[in-house]
Amino acid sequence: MDDLTGFQRDLLYVIAGADQPSGQDVKDEVEQYYNADINHGRLYPNLDTLVNKELVEKGQLDRRTNYYAIADKGEKAIEDRQRWEEQFID
């Protein structure tokens, strides 16, 4: 996970905490957290990066809508990150 941007890491966490969210669902959650609009040109290339790194799986809900699901490799990356963070937080 050390090669992800903070934005990509946030996307990964949102996907891990949801049940096969659509891109729009992920966008809504991240916009709420950032308190800012996230455009498609920023969101979808970063989601594709997570898919290409095999941290997230992408599937189709219907002809127009994709869903994202955390992959085993993504779950492990989050667990490893949490263990690393814990050594710095009391």
Phi and psi restraints in degrees (value plus and minus 20) as a CYANA .aco file:
   2 ASP   PHI     -87.6   -47.6
   2 ASP   PSI     -32.9     7.1
   3 ASP   PHI    -118.5   -78.5
   3 ASP   PSI     -12.4    27.6
   4 LEU   PHI    -113.1   -73.1
   4 LEU   PSI     131.1   171.1
   5 THR   PHI     -96.9   -56.9
   5 THR   PSI     145.4   185.4
   6 GLY   PHI     -80.3   -40.3
   6 GLY   PSI     -57.9   -17.9
   7 PHE   PHI     -83.6   -43.6
   7 PHE   PSI     -64.8   -24.8
   8 GLN   PHI     -82.7   -42.7
   8 GLN   PSI     -59.7   -19.7
   9 ARG   PHI     -83.4   -43.4
   9 ARG   PSI     -61.1   -21.1
  10 ASP   PHI     -83.5   -43.5
  10 ASP   PSI     -61.1   -21.1
  11 LEU   PHI     -80.3   -40.3
  11 LEU   PSI     -63.6   -23.6
  12 LEU   PHI     -80.1   -40.1
  12 LEU   PSI     -64.2   -24.2
  13 TYR   PHI     -83.6   -43.6
  13 TYR   PSI     -62.1   -22.1
  14 VAL   PHI     -81.9   -41.9
  14 VAL   PSI     -65.2   -25.2
  15 ILE   PHI     -84.1   -44.1
  15 ILE   PSI     -60.3   -20.3
  16 ALA   PHI     -83.4   -43.4
  16 ALA   PSI     -50.9   -10.9
  17 GLY   PHI    -111.3   -71.3
  17 GLY   PSI     -15.7    24.3
  18 ALA   PHI    -145.5  -105.5
  18 ALA   PSI     145.4   185.4
  19 ASP   PHI    -121.2   -81.2
  19 ASP   PSI      75.8   115.8
  20 GLN   PHI      28.9    68.9
  20 GLN   PSI      41.0    81.0
  21 PRO   PHI     -89.6   -49.6
  21 PRO   PSI     130.4   170.4
  22 SER   PHI     -96.9   -56.9
  22 SER   PSI     149.2   189.2
  23 GLY   PHI     -78.5   -38.5
  23 GLY   PSI     -59.4   -19.4
  24 GLN   PHI     -84.5   -44.5
  24 GLN   PSI     -59.3   -19.3
  25 ASP   PHI     -81.7   -41.7
  25 ASP   PSI     -64.0   -24.0
  26 VAL   PHI     -82.8   -42.8
  26 VAL   PSI     -65.6   -25.6
  27 LYS   PHI     -77.7   -37.7
  27 LYS   PSI     -65.9   -25.9
  28 ASP   PHI     -79.8   -39.8
  28 ASP   PSI     -64.7   -24.7
  29 GLU   PHI     -84.0   -44.0
  29 GLU   PSI     -64.4   -24.4
  30 VAL   PHI     -88.5   -48.5
  30 VAL   PSI     -59.5   -19.5
  31 GLU   PHI     -81.6   -41.6
  31 GLU   PSI     -59.2   -19.2
  32 GLN   PHI     -84.3   -44.3
  32 GLN   PSI     -64.5   -24.5
  33 TYR   PHI     -86.1   -46.1
  33 TYR   PSI     -65.7   -25.7
  34 TYR   PHI     -98.0   -58.0
  34 TYR   PSI     -35.2     4.8
  35 ASN   PHI      34.6    74.6
  35 ASN   PSI      23.2    63.2
  36 ALA   PHI    -176.2  -136.2
  36 ALA   PSI     135.6   175.6
  37 ASP   PHI     -94.0   -54.0
  37 ASP   PSI     118.0   158.0
  38 ILE   PHI    -133.8   -93.8
  38 ILE   PSI     101.3   141.3
  39 ASN   PHI    -105.6   -65.6
  39 ASN   PSI     140.2   180.2
  40 HIS   PHI     -80.6   -40.6
  40 HIS   PSI     -53.1   -13.1
  41 GLY   PHI     -86.2   -46.2
  41 GLY   PSI     -39.5     0.5
  42 ARG   PHI    -115.1   -75.1
  42 ARG   PSI     -61.8   -21.8
  43 LEU   PHI     -87.1   -47.1
  43 LEU   PSI     -77.7   -37.7
  44 TYR   PHI     -89.3   -49.3
  44 TYR   PSI     -56.7   -16.7
  45 PRO   PHI     -82.2   -42.2
  45 PRO   PSI     -54.7   -14.7
  46 ASN   PHI     -92.7   -52.7
  46 ASN   PSI     -55.9   -15.9
  47 LEU   PHI     -84.1   -44.1
  47 LEU   PSI     -61.6   -21.6
  48 ASP   PHI     -81.8   -41.8
  48 ASP   PSI     -56.5   -16.5
  49 THR   PHI     -81.2   -41.2
  49 THR   PSI     -62.9   -22.9
  50 LEU   PHI     -84.1   -44.1
  50 LEU   PSI     -56.9   -16.9
  51 VAL   PHI     -87.0   -47.0
  51 VAL   PSI     -66.5   -26.5
  52 ASN   PHI     -83.0   -43.0
  52 ASN   PSI     -50.9   -10.9
  53 LYS   PHI    -104.3   -64.3
  53 LYS   PSI     -18.0    22.0
  54 GLU   PHI      43.2    83.2
  54 GLU   PSI       7.1    47.1
  55 LEU   PHI    -108.2   -68.2
  55 LEU   PSI     -44.8    -4.8
  56 VAL   PHI    -154.2  -114.2
  56 VAL   PSI     125.3   165.3
  57 GLU   PHI    -125.6   -85.6
  57 GLU   PSI     124.4   164.4
  58 LYS   PHI    -138.8   -98.8
  58 LYS   PSI     114.0   154.0
  59 GLY   PHI    -158.9  -118.9
  59 GLY   PSI     159.9   199.9
  60 GLN   PHI    -129.8   -89.8
  60 GLN   PSI     107.7   147.7
  61 LEU   PHI    -103.2   -63.2
  61 LEU   PSI     -63.7   -23.7
  62 ASP   PHI    -173.3  -133.3
  62 ASP   PSI    -190.8  -150.8
  63 ARG   PHI     -83.3   -43.3
  63 ARG   PSI     -43.0    -3.0
  64 ARG   PHI    -130.9   -90.9
  64 ARG   PSI     -32.6     7.4
  65 THR   PHI    -144.7  -104.7
  65 THR   PSI     106.6   146.6
  66 ASN   PHI    -118.0   -78.0
  66 ASN   PSI     136.2   176.2
  67 TYR   PHI    -140.2  -100.2
  67 TYR   PSI     141.7   181.7
  68 TYR   PHI    -146.5  -106.5
  68 TYR   PSI     121.4   161.4
  69 ALA   PHI    -158.3  -118.3
  69 ALA   PSI     123.1   163.1
  70 ILE   PHI     -86.7   -46.7
  70 ILE   PSI     114.5   154.5
  71 ALA   PHI    -112.1   -72.1
  71 ALA   PSI     144.4   184.4
  72 ASP   PHI     -75.3   -35.3
  72 ASP   PSI     -62.3   -22.3
  73 LYS   PHI     -82.4   -42.4
  73 LYS   PSI     -55.2   -15.2
  74 GLY   PHI     -88.9   -48.9
  74 GLY   PSI     -61.0   -21.0
  75 GLU   PHI     -82.5   -42.5
  75 GLU   PSI     -62.3   -22.3
  76 LYS   PHI     -84.7   -44.7
  76 LYS   PSI     -60.1   -20.1
  77 ALA   PHI     -81.7   -41.7
  77 ALA   PSI     -61.1   -21.1
  78 ILE   PHI     -86.1   -46.1
  78 ILE   PSI     -64.3   -24.3
  79 GLU   PHI     -81.0   -41.0
  79 GLU   PSI     -64.0   -24.0
  80 ASP   PHI     -82.0   -42.0
  80 ASP   PSI     -61.6   -21.6
  81 ARG   PHI     -84.4   -44.4
  81 ARG   PSI     -62.7   -22.7
  82 GLN   PHI     -83.8   -43.8
  82 GLN   PSI     -61.2   -21.2
  83 ARG   PHI     -82.4   -42.4
  83 ARG   PSI     -62.1   -22.1
  84 TRP   PHI     -83.1   -43.1
  84 TRP   PSI     -63.4   -23.4
  85 GLU   PHI     -84.9   -44.9
  85 GLU   PSI     -57.0   -17.0
  86 GLU   PHI     -80.4   -40.4
  86 GLU   PSI     -48.6    -8.6
  87 GLN   PHI     -89.9   -49.9
  87 GLN   PSI     -34.0     6.0
  88 PHE   PHI    -126.4   -86.4
  88 PHE   PSI     -30.7     9.3
  89 ILE   PHI    -136.3   -96.3
  89 ILE   PSI     110.6   150.6
